[in-house]
Amino acid sequence: MQKLLFAGVVWLLSFGGLLAQSTVTRLSGTVRTDNGEPLPGANVVLKNQTKGATTDANGLFSLEARSGDELVISAIGYQTTQVKVGLKTTLDVSLRESASQLNEVVVVGYGTQDRKNLVGSVSQVNADEIKNRPVASFDQQLQGRAAGVQVAANTGVPGDGIFFRIRGTTSINASNDPLYVVDGVFVNNQSLQKITTQGQSNNPLADINPADIESISILKDAEATAIYGARAANGVVLITTKRGAYNSKTKVSLNASVGQAWAPKLWDLATGPEHATIINEAWINDGKPAATRPFRPVSEGGRGLPEEQPTYDRLRDIFRTGALQNYDLAVSGGTKQTRFYLGGGYTSQQATLRTNDFSRASFKLNLDQDITDKIRIGTSNIFSQSNRTNARVGDGPQGGILQAALHTPTYLPKFNTDGTYAKWAGFDNLDVLINNTDMHSTSTRYIGNIYGEFDISRGLKLRSSWSLDYNNYDEYEYWNTLTNRGSASKGLATSSVSKNTIWINEQTLSYRKSVGNQHNVGILVGNTLQGNVATQTLAQGTNFPSDAFKQIASASVTTASSTRNQYNLVSFFGRADYNFAKTYFFEASLRADASSKFAQGHQWGYFPSAGVAWQLKQENFLRDVSLVNDLKVRASVGWTGNQNGIGNYASRGLWGGGNNYLDNPGTTPVQLANPDLKWETTRQTNIGLNIGLWNNRIGVEVNAYSKYTYDLLLQVPLAQSSGFASIYRNDGEISNRGLEFAVNSQNINKADFQWNTSFNIAGNVNRIEKLSIPVDASYAAERMAQGQSFHSFYVYKQLYVDPKTGDAVYDDVNKDGKITVADKQFYGSALPKFFGGLNNTVAYKGFDLSVFFNFSYGSKVLNNNRFFLESGGTRDDRRAINKNQLNRWQKEGDITDVPRVTTIGNNYNLSPISRFVEDGSFLRLNSLVLGYTIPKSVLRRLGVASARVYYSGSNLWLVSKYQGPDPEVNVTADPTTQGYDLGTPPQPRTAQFGLNLTF
């Protein structure tokens, strides 16, 4: 009887439990930090289900659940917590901060993953950590923030091009830039600029307001990138923009800042008397009569004695203190079914180099709507307009505004005796350029998508989206008759309008299933259709009635041209992942891409990847070791492709019109066909290790990788007898091998005092493994050849200066007793041996301080300014002379590397030479931010939720042996050239004061 009674009680309890689990209740609660503060934006999700909620501004959430369900509660920067639902209908949950962020959700290709479950190599950067650096584009803000990601600005002009490499350089003629994806939209990062600014180009990514970005994921190894196949050989940068939160009050955020930018260091030029002395000395050393030296008394027919020469500081005329302004306003919030984010921003940045200004106005709209509990739609939109006033910087004397200031001899006057502008040999008068440069451009950009999602069943989801990246780039220049370019043609005007449109349609079907606590499976399949259309219309006019008429319609001679080209891409892809007990992980993907750039038979490329990981922390021998919270080893291999950067019709034979025969129109062949042209392919292997210690207060990540690129898409020169200059073919192989190390530590975590540190360092060894013929870069100082590193300098090596004669002695490589082209040799590379960053963040009560350094070691820079400025008297009144020329050899026994000044022989007539290849290593105080958050007790009376005032400084300190103002420069945006300094404005130093308000 007792046994029957006991069985009945058990049955009743079990039945009651089943009834309780089947009853749906409304559960509400609060999510807080471990300091008791409400935590907005935290995700509260039912485990193994898609249903969930997001906490509002007060940390509150509400959702329907059953007793026995488990809630997974997570937030970026905090440890994920699981809570089992019982009989209570209210919960109060605290999340502990995670310095290493091992538990955060990371954005990956076509989805998200918990960091602990990652198999691939992914670096995620929180936009809040980089937002206060006053640069025009988010890609420059990433400098030094992620291991293995090399970022360098070509110039100090805001909005100019950026050198961005993930794990090295993989191609010669095809693109080396990563794929950029903004909220699922593949965006163009290739400049549409057609009017030259002496080799520089504008950065299209500056059209995107960094203030709208929530986080940035950088996919580095093949396992992480191969899902993007043909676009992913150089890595992938995923940008997630800000969105509202469901069930949250409307929040208004305002950020405003003003500041200044200035050049901390400029070139040190010889004075007028010093310049004249060197010219006279070269005259004498050339064996010319002293009585006819250029700088002698005017009464003797000379220009006056050296000590009588004036000194004009043109660098101070051209460089200024630039004004910085930035204003961002955002409104976000949501209801149970809707969430929204509206953002508007305006930024204005004056370059330290005059006539270069950048401004951007932007508008952001993100909207998500739940139609039912299974169907949702949404849209992401960026509207922006970027305006630039440009100037010619870099190589070339024609209109080069920095060249005119830097390279014009300091003794030459600005004005003639009659008050007219003085004419200089080779350069425009600087005052003419400052007052009459008229170059400007406007970029109008839309980046957006619309999507729909349907939860077919638990874990099975269908998503479809349409995306568009449209860019209209309108640029114009006018050279009036006071300038050299304009005077030669009685006024010269050029107008160019370029349009680029990328549309994409994607469908994905994803399924995720967990069986007990042991088996977790995910499957993703999808397809992509992409089209790209680019058009350009260019018009030019000369011979204007006067400088008052600047529009091309007023010119008596006009010419015009237009182009249109397009390509299409179709893709199918899939990915499967599986883990057993969150201990053993496997992931594989395959993407097939077909490009219209290749001929039939070679259009399809297939790019697979596979990766495995082992979470040792889950094993019995580590499960109870409290010191270790995470210990995971990873390995992956995969293939990715490249077809970017080559012409849309690279494989085809092309004919061009406009070749008229007498009065009859005609055509002529312009490109030789190569029907065998195929995909450039990169194979990458990666081995990684993740470690979390002391409750994740220390997180370490180490990656070792090997990338091998073959079938390079190379533009190979042809013999003139062929009738064609070159042809695209698959020729060459490049390898990159590297090691990355990153550590995040929470040094102190107390109620009133926190101190966090992050550090990363990476090294990469680049080598051209196979190349049938050497390829010279756009500037011949660099040569690509088999067995050498990319961006290797190819120069005459100066061994020493002979103390007896003062002549430079060069390495006679072939020992023929002469210095000829055959004696040029490789001498270092512009690629660094290692680079990285160090950030320390300290918070004490309401104060916060962030100090970030970035560094680079082992790179070389060709200082070609020195080649022209240490001219040894060979250029007289055509080039200035720098102070380093004062260290020249003057008498027997002098020990120096600056040879005797003369216009004869090889002392100053060889180029390029190793003397001007300098160490480009540096350590930079990249940014310093000091802020104070006003206490809530004060703000509550004002109706303000939060308020913070801050100071932000960038580039405040630089350590470098480089003899120019800044080693981080490049004369051109051409990807084949790097580390070549000529007429390039240095990186500015900035200081800003700002205010953050939330209502």
N, C-alpha and C positions, 0 to 999 in steps of 0.2 A: 504493500500500500504506500509506504514511504517513497519507494522507487517511482511508482506511478505519479505521486504528487510532485516529486522533484522534476520528472520529465514534463509534466504539465506546466510547471512554472517556467522551465527553460523554453518551452515552446511559446508560451505567452510573451516572454521577454523578447524572443527572437522575432515573433510576429509584430510585436510593438515596435521593435527596432526597424523592421521593414516598412511599417506604416510611417514611422518618423522620417525615414529616408525618402519616402515617396512624397512627402509633404513639402511643397515649395514655400519658402518664407522670404520676406523682404529683409535683407541683411544690410545694416549700415555700420559705419565705423569711422575711425580717425587714424591716419598714418602720421607718425611723428618721427623726427630725428631722435638720436639717442640723447640729445640735449633737451628734449621735450617740445621742440618747436614743430608746428604743423608743417608737413612736407607736401607741397603741391606737385602735381604731375606724376605721382607714383602710379604704377600700373597694378591693378588688382584683378587677377585672372583666375577663373576656375581651372584647376589642373586638368590637362588633356582635353580642354574644351576651348572654343573661340570666344565664349562669352566673358565679359569683363567690364571694368570701369576704370576711370582715371580720377585721382583725387583732385578736388578743386583748390582754390587759393587758400582755403583754411584746412587742407588736408583731409577733407571729408569725402566719403564715397558711399555709394548705395547700389546694390544689385540683388538679383534673385538667386537663391541657392538652396540646397537641400542639406539637412543634417547628415554629416558624414563626408560631404564634399571637402576638398582641400583647396585653399586659396593660395596662389603664388603671388607674393607681393614684392615688387622690384622697383628700383629707381636708379638712374645713372649715378654712379659714385657711391652707392650703398649696397650692402650685402643683401642678397635675396632671401626672403623669409617665407616659409610655408606654415599655414595655420589651418587646423582642422575645424570645420564648422560643427558646433554642437547645438545645444538647445538655446543658447543666447542669441539674441537678434542684434546685439551691438558689440562691436569689437574696438579695442584700442591697441594698436600695434606700433612698436618702435623698430626702426631700421638703423643698424649700425653703419657708420661710414666705412667705406672700403678704399684705402689709399691706392691699392693696386688695381682696383676696379675689375677684379677677376670675375665678378658675378654680374657685370653689366651686360645689357643687351647690345650686340654689335651688329651694325648694318652690313650685310654681305650681298652678293649678287642675287637679286630677285628674292629678297627676304631678310630675316634677322635670325641671329643665333645667340645663345648665351655664350659669353666668352669662354667659360669652362669647357664648352662642347666644341670649340673651334678645332678643326683639323688643319686648315690653311693658315698662312701668315698674314695677319691683318693688323694694321695700326689704326686706332681710332683717336681723333683729336676733338676735344670739346671746344666749340667755337668761343665759349666764354673765356677760355684761356688765352686767346690770340686776338680778340676783337679790338683791343685798345691800341694796337700798332697802326699808325696812320699811313697805310699804304693803300693804293687804289684797288688791289685785287686780293682775293683770299689766298691764292696760290703763293704769293710772296709772304703772307702771314705764316705759312707752314714751315718757313725756313728753320731748320734745326729742331723741329718738333717731333719728327718720326725717324726712327732708325732706318738707314738705307735709302732715304729720300733726300736727294741733293737739290737745293733750290738756290739760285743766284739771280740777282737783278742785273740786266745788261747795262743799265744807266741809272742815274739818280733822278730821272724824269718820271713823275707819277703817271701810271698807265702805260708805260713802255713794256717791251717784251721781257719774259722771264725764262731763264734756263731751268728746266724742271726734269729731273731724271729719277726714276725708280730702279734701283739695282743696276745702274750703268747704262751705257750706250750700246744699242743693239743693231743699228743700221747706219748706212752711209747716205744714201739718197732718199730712202723712205723715212717716214716720221719716227722720231724718238720720243715724242710726247705721249703721256698716258691718255687713256680714254677718260673723259669727264662726264659724269652722269649726275644730273640735278633732278631729284625727285622722279627718277626713272626716265628722264629725257636725256638722250645723248646730245651733248652740246658741242658746237664748233669752237675750237680754240686757235684756229689758224687766222692770221690777220687778213683782213680784206683791203688793207691800205695799198694803194697803187702809186700815189705821189710820193716820191722818195724823200726821206729825211736822212740821207747819207748812210743807208744800210740798216738803220733802226726800223722797227715796226711796232705798231700799237698792239696791246694785249686785249683780245676780245673778252677775256674773263673779267676784265675790269668793269664790264657792263652789269655784273652781278653784285648786289649790295651785300657785303659780308655780314651786316647786322641781321639779315634775314636767315642766316644759316644756324642750324641747331648743332649739327655734328658733321664730321668729315671722316670717312673710312677710306683707308688706303690699302687696296688689295695688292699684295706683292708677289706671292708665289703662284705657280701654275694652278694648283688645286683651287685657289681662291679666284683666279682670273679666267680660267679656261671656259667658264660658262658664258663669257663674252667673246670667246673664239677669235675671230679675225681682227678684233679691235684691241686685244689685250696683251700683245707682246711686250708692251712697255708699262704694264700695270694699269690699274683702274683706280680712279678717285671718285668715290660716291659721296655726294653732297645731299644731306637731308635738311630741308628748311623747316622753320618753326611752324607748328600747328597749334590750334586751340586744344582745350581739354573738355571732354564730355562732363556734364553735370557740374559745371564750374561757373562762378560768377564772372562777369565781364571784367577784364583787367586791362588797364591802360598803362603803357610803359613809354617813358620818354628818356632819350639819351641825347645830350647836347655837349659839344666840346669845341673849344677854340684853341689855337696855338700858333706856333711859328716853326719854320724850317730854315736851316742855314747850312752852309758848307763849312765843316770844321777845319778843313785844310785845303790849300790850293798849291799850285806849282810855284816854285821859287825861281824866278827869272833873273838873269843878269841885268844890271842897271845899264843905262845908256853909255856911260864911260867904260864900264867893263866890256860891253859888247864891242865898242869901237876899238878897244885895246886888242881884243882877240882877232878882229878882222885885220888890223894892221900887222899883227904878229904872223898870221897866216900868209899875208902878202910877202913879208920878208922871208918866211920859210920856203915859199915857192920860188925864191931866187929873183924876185922882182925888185926893181930899184926902190930904195927907201924914200927917195924924193918924190915918187909917184904914189905913195901909199894913200888909200882912200881918205883916212882921217888925218888931215894936215891943215895948217892954217888956210882960212878962206882966201887970204891974199895970195896964196900959192896955188889956188885952184882946187883946194880940197873942201871937205865938208865941215871943217873946224877940227880942232884938237879933240882927242877922246874926252878929256876932262870938261870940255865945253858942251858935251852932248846932254840933252834933257832926258828925263826918265818918265814915261807915261805908264801908269798902272791900269792897263785895260781889263785885267781880271776883276778888279774891284768895280769896274763899270758894268760888267756883264753878270756878275753874281750879286744876289740880293737876299734879303730875309723874306721868305715867302710866307704868306698867310694861309692857315689851315682852318677849315670850318667843317663841322659835321653835325647833322641833326637827324635823329631817327625817332619816329612815333609809331607805336604798334598798339592794336586793340585785339584782344583774343578772349575766347570764352566758349561756352557751349551749353546746350541743354541735354536731355537724355538721348535725343536722336541726332543732334547737330553739334558740330564743333567748327570754329572759324578762327582765322587769323588774318588781320589786315595790317599791312605795314607800309609806311611811306618814309622815304629818306632823301636827304640832299647832302652832298659832300662837295667841297671846293678845296682844291689843293694847288697852290702856286709852287712851281719848281724853283729851286734856288738859282737855276739858269734862266735869265730873263726871256720873256715871250713864250715860255712853256707853261701853260695852265691846263688843269684838268678839272672838270666838274661832272657830277652825275646826279640825276633825279630818278628815283625809282619808286615803284608801287608794287606791293606783294599781296596776293589774295590766295589763301588756301581755304578750302571748304570741303567738309565731309558730312554726308547725310545718310542716316540709316532709314531706308524706305520701309523695311520690315526687319525682324530680327535675323533674317537671312540675306537680305539684299541691301547693299549700300553703294552709293555713288560718290564721287568726289572730283575735285579739280585743284590743280596747282598752277599758279600764274605769276610770272615776273614780267613787268613792263619797265623799261628803262630807256633813258636817253643820256648818252655821254657826249660831252663837248670838249674838244681839245683845241688849243691854239698851239701850233707846232713851230719848231725851228729845226734847221738842219744841224744835227750834231753827228760827230763821227768823222769818217774819212771824206776827203775832197774839199778843195778850196772854194768851189762855186757856191756861194751863199752860206758857207759853214760858219755859224755864228760863234761857236766856241773856238774853232780854228782861227778865226780872225782875231780873237782876243788873246789866245795862247801863243800863236805862232808868228804874229807880226812883231818885228823888232821893237823893243821898248823905246828906242830913241826916235822913231818916226812920229811926226806930229799928227794930231787928229785933223787939223784944219790947215789950209793954205794961208798965206799972208793976207789974201783978199777975203778971207772968211768962208770960202767954199770948202767942201769936204776934200780932204787929201786923198789921192789915189795911191793905193799900195800895190806892189808887185804880187800878183797871184790871189790876193784876198780883197774882199769888199771892205770898205771903211766900216769899222765896228759901229760907229754912231748911226751910219746909214742903215745897217741891219737892225739895230735896236729900234729905230724909229719907223722903219718901213717894211719890216718882215710882215707878210700877210699870208699866213698859212693856217687854215682851220678845218676841222672836220666834225661831223656829227654822226654818231652811231645810234640808231633807233632799233631797239631789240625787244623781241617777245620770246619768252621761253615758257612753255606751258603744256599741260596734258589734262585729259579728262579720262576717268576710269570708272569701271563698274565691277563689283564683286558679288558673287553669288555663292553662299554656303550651301552646297548641294546636300551634304549630310555632315555629320560630325567628323571633322578632320579633312573633308574634301571641299576644296574651294576653286572656283573658276574666276579668273580676272582677265578683263580686256581693257586695253587703253589705246588712246590716240595721242601722239605727242607732236609738238611743233617747235622748232627753233628757227625763227625768222630774224634776219639782220639786214638792215638797210644802212649802208655806210656811204655818206655823202661828204666829199672833201673838195677843197678849192684852194688855189694859191694864185697870187698875183705878184709879179716882180716888176716894180716900177723902173723908170729910166735912170734913177739914181744908183741902182744896183748893177753889178756887172752883167748878170743874166738878162736883166730887163733892158739895159742900154744897147745891147747887141741886137735886139730885135724890136726896139721902140715899144717896150712893154710886152710881157709874156704872161698869159693866163692859162691855167689848166683846171679843168673840172672833171671829176670822176665820181660816178655813182655805181657802187657795187652792191649786189643783193645776193644773199645766200639763204637758201631754204632747205631745211632738213625736216622731213616728216617721217614718222615711225608709227606703225601699228603692231601691237604685241598682244598675244594671248598666252596665258599660262594656266595650267591646271596643276594644283598642288594637293598632296595628300599626306597627312601625318597621323600615325597610329601608335599608341603605346599599349603593350600587352603586359599587364601587371607592372611590376617595377623592374623587369629584366630587359624587355625588348622594346626598342623605340625605332620606328621606321619613318622615313620621309622620302617622298618622290615628287619631283617637279618635271613637267614637260611643257614645252612652249614653242612658239614660232614668232619670228620678227620679219616684217616687211619694211624696208627703208628706201627712201628716195632722196636724192640731193640734186638741187638745181642751183647753179651759180651763173649770174649774168653781170656784165660790166659794160658801161658806156662811158667813153672818155672823149672829151673835146678840148681843143687847144686853139688859142688865138694869139696872133702877134700883130704888130704895127697898129697901135692904138692912137686915136687923135690926141690924147693927153692922158696924164695919170689920173685925171678926174673920172675917166671912163675905165671901169675895171671888168665889166661883164663881157663875155666872149662875143656877144652879139655886136659889140662896138668895134671889134677888130676888123681890119680890112683883109686879113688872111686867116682863114680858119680851117682846121682839119678835125676829123672825128673818126671814131672807130667803135665797134661794139663786139662783144663775144658772149657766147652762151655755151655752157657744157653741163653735163649731168651724168650721174651714175646711179645704179640701183643695187641693192643688196637684199638677198633673201636668206633667212636662217631658220634652222630647226635645232632645238637643244633639249637636253634632259639632264637631270641630276638625281642621284639616289644616295641616301645616307642611312646608316644603321649604327646603333650602339647597343651593346649588351651591358645592362646594369650600370650604365654611364661609366663604364670602365674601358671597354674596347670599342673603338670608333672606326668606321670605314665610310668613305665618301668617294663617289666617282661621278664624272660628268662627261658629256660628249656634245660638241656643237658642230654643226655642218653649216658652212657659209658659202654662198655663191655670189660672186662679184662680176658686174658687167665690165670691169676694167680689164679682165683677162679674156683670152680667146676661147672658143669652144674646145672642150676637152680639158681645160685647165681652170674653169671657173669655180669649181667646187673645192673647198678645203675642209679637212676634217681634223678637229682639235679635241683630243681626249685628255682626261686627267684622272688621277686616282690618289687618294691619301689615306693614311691610317694614323691612329693615335692610341696611346695607352695611358690611361689615368692611373698611375701607380698608387695614388692616395687611396683609391678604393680597395686596394688589396689588403688582406688581413695583416700583413707585416707592417703596414703604415697607417691603417685605419685609426688606431688608437694613439698614434704619435701626435700629440697636441702641437708640437713645434711646426709641423708641416701641414699646411692646409691645402696645398695644391702641388702636384708633381706629375707633369704630363710630358711625354715624349711624342714627337710627331715626325712623319715622313711623307713626302709627296713627290709625284712626278707628273709632268703634263706638257702639252704642246699648245702653243698659241700662234696666231698668224698676224701678218702685217700687209696692208695694201694702201695705207694712208701715206700721203706725201708725194705719190707719183701722179702723173697725169691721168685724167679720167679715161683717156683713150690710149694709154701707154702701149698696148699690144698691137694697135692697129696702124695700118698705113694711112696717112692723112694727106689730103690735098688742100691747098689754100687758094683763095681767090685774091683779086686785087692786083694781079700781075698782068697788066694790060700790054697788048701788042698793038702799037700804034693807037688807033681809036677803038680797038676791039677788046672786050674783056677777056682775061685769060686766067688760067690756073696753073699751079706748079706743085710738085710733090714737096711736102714739108717734113714728113716723118716716115721713117722706114718701119715696116711692120715686123713684129716678132710674135708669130703665132704660138711659140713655145714658152712665152712668159708665164710664170706661175707664182704662187704665193711665197712670200718670205716667211720662214717658219722659225720659231724659237722653242727649243726644248729646255725645260727647267726642272731641276731636282732641288729639294729643300729638306733639311733635317732641323727640327726645332725642339726646344726645351722650355717649358714653363714651370716656374717655381713660385709658390706662395708660402710665406713663413709668418709665424707669430700672429695668427688670426688675420692673415693677409695684410699685415702692416708693411711687409716687404714683398714686392712682386718683381720677379726677374724673368726676362724673356731673351733667349738666345736663338739665333737662326744662322745656319750655314747653307749657302746656296751655290748652285752652278747653273749658268745659263749659256746655251750654245745656239747661235743663230746661223742658219744656213740658207742657201738660195737667195742671197742678198739681192734686192732690187737695185741694180746699179746702172747708172747712165754712163755707158762706156764710149769713149771717143772713137770715131771712125776715120779712115784715111780720106783725104780730100777728094781722091779720085772716085769715091763712092757717091759723091754728090750730097752727102748728109754729114752733119757735124757729129752726131752721136746716135746711140740706140740703147733702149732699156733692155737689159738681159739679167738673168740670174747668175751672179758671179760673186763669190766670196763667202767667207765664214768668219764670225766674230764670237769670242767667248767672254763671259764675265763671271768671275768667282769672287765671293765675298762672305764676310762674317758681320753679323749685327748683334749688338748687345744693348738691352734697355733695362732699367731698373726704376721702380717707383717705391718710395718709402714714406711711411707716416712716422716721422721721428718723434713727435709729441702730439698727443691728442687728449687735451684736458678741456674742461668746460670753457675756460677763458683764454686758452692758449693752444694753438695748433701750428705745426710746422711740417710741411710736406716737401719732399725733394723728388725730382725726376731727372734722369740722366740717360742719354743714349749716345752711342758711338758706332760707326760702321766703316768698314774698309772694303774697297772693291778693286780687283785687278782686272783690267781690260786688255784684251789682246786680239789683234786681227790675225786669225789663224790661216786664212787663205785669201789671196787676192791676186788676180792674174797680172794686173799692172798697177803701179802706184797711182793714187789719186790725190791731186793737190786741192787743198781747201780753197774757198773763195778768196782768202788771203794766203798767198803761196808760202807764208812762213810756216804753215802746217801742212804735213803730208801724211796720208794714210797708206801704209805699206805692210805687206805680210811680215809678221813677227813683231810688229810695233803696237803700241797703245794708240787708241784713237786720240785725236787732238795732240799728236806729238809734233814738237817744233823741229823744223828741218833748216839748219843754219850753218854758217861758217863759224867754226869754233876758234875764238881768240884765246891763245895760250897765255900771253903776257905782253907787256910793252918793254921793248929792249931799252935797258937803262942807258945805253951808250947813244943810240940814235933817236930814241923816242918813237920809233915806228912800232906799230902793232904787229905781232907775230901770230900767224894763224896756223892751224893744224893742216899740214899738207898730207891729206889722207892717202893719195895715190903716189906720193913721193916723186912727183915729176918736176919738182922745183918751181912750180907755178901754182897760184891759187886761182882755181877755176870752179865752175859749177860742179865738177866731179868731186870737189873736196867738201861739199856740204854734207852734214851728218845730223843724225837725230840727237836732240839735246833736251830731254825732259818732256813732260806732258802737262797740259792744262788741267788734267783730271787729278783731284787730290788723292792722297794715299788713304786718308781717313778723315771723317767729319762728323759733327754731332752737335748736341746742345745740352745745357744744364740749367734747370729751373728750380728755384727755391721759393716757396710760398709760405709766408708767416702771417698768422692772424692772432691779434691780441685784443680781446673785448671787441670794440667797434672798429679797430684799425686792421688793415690788411696791407701786406707788402709782397710784391712779386718781383723777383730779379732773375732775368733770363739771359744767359750767355750762349752764343753759338760760335763754333770754331771750325777751321779747316786747316789741314796740314798736308804738305807735300806737293801742292800744285805749283805750276809755273805760269808766269804772266809775261808776255812779250810787251815791254814798255816801248812802243814805237814812237811815243812822244819824245823819248830821249834820243832816238835815232835822228830826229829832225832838230831837236834843241841842242844836242851835242854835235853840231854839224862841222866843227873844226874850221869854220870860216868858209866852207864851200858854198854857202847860200847867201852870204852877205845881207842885202836888204830884203831878202825873201822870207827869212825865218828868224825867230827870236833865238836866244841862246840861254841855257839854264845855268844855274850856279855850279852844277857839277863840272862844267867845262873849266871852271877856275882851278880844278885839281889836275889839269893837263900836265904832261911832261914839258918842261921848259929848258932844262939844262942837263948835261951829262951827270948821271948818278941819281936822278929823280926816280923814285919807286912809286908807280901809280898804274892804274889800268886804263887811264885816259891818255891816248897817244898825242904826239906832237900835232899841233894844228897845221893843216895844209890842205890844199885842194888837189894835190898830186898824190897818186898812189892809192893804196888800199886802206889808209887809216880811217877815212870817212866815206869811202865810195862803195864799200861792200854792204849788202843788205840781203837778208837779215843776219845779224851776228849774235853770238852767244852773250856778249857783254850786256845786251839789253834784255836777255831772258832772266827774269828775277824770281825770287821766291815769293809765291803768292799766299803763303800761310798767314793765318790771322786768328786772333781771339777778339770777339766783339761783344760788348755789352749791348745786346740786341734790343732789350726793352727793360724798363723799370717802371713799375706802377705802384703808387702809394695811395690808398683810399681810406675813407672813414665813413662808416655807416651810422647814420644818426639814430639814436635810441627810439624804439617804437613808442615809448611813453611820451616822448616829445611830439612825434608825428601824429599820434592818435587824435590829438586836439586839432590838428590841421587837416584831418581827413585824408592823410597820405599813408599808404600801406608801407612803403619803404623809400628811403632816400640815401644816396651815397654820393659823396664828392670825391674826386680823385685827381691825381697828377699822373701823367704818363709821358715818359721820355723814351726816345729810341736812338740807337747808334751813339750813345753818350760817351763811349770809350772804345778805342781801337788800338790793338797792339799788332804791329806788322813791320817787317823789314822792307816792304815794298817802297820804292822811291816816289811813286805817284801818290795822289791823295787817298786812293782806296784800291785795294787789289781786286775787289769785286766789280769788275767792269768787263765789257766786251764791245768792240767797235761795231758789230753787226748782229742782226738777228738770224743770219744764215746758220743753220745747225751744224754745218761742217767746220765752223770756226768758233773757238772758245778761248778766252784768256788773251785777247789781243786788244791792247789799249792804245787808242789814238783818237784824240779829240772827244773824249767821253766824259760827261759830267759825273762827279763822284756821288756816292750815297749821302743824302742829307742827314743832319742831326736835327731832331725835333723835340719840342716840348709842348704839351697840351694840358689844359685844365678842363675837367668835365663834370657833369652832373647826371646821375641816374635817378629817375623818379618812377614809382609805381603807385597807381591809384586803384 
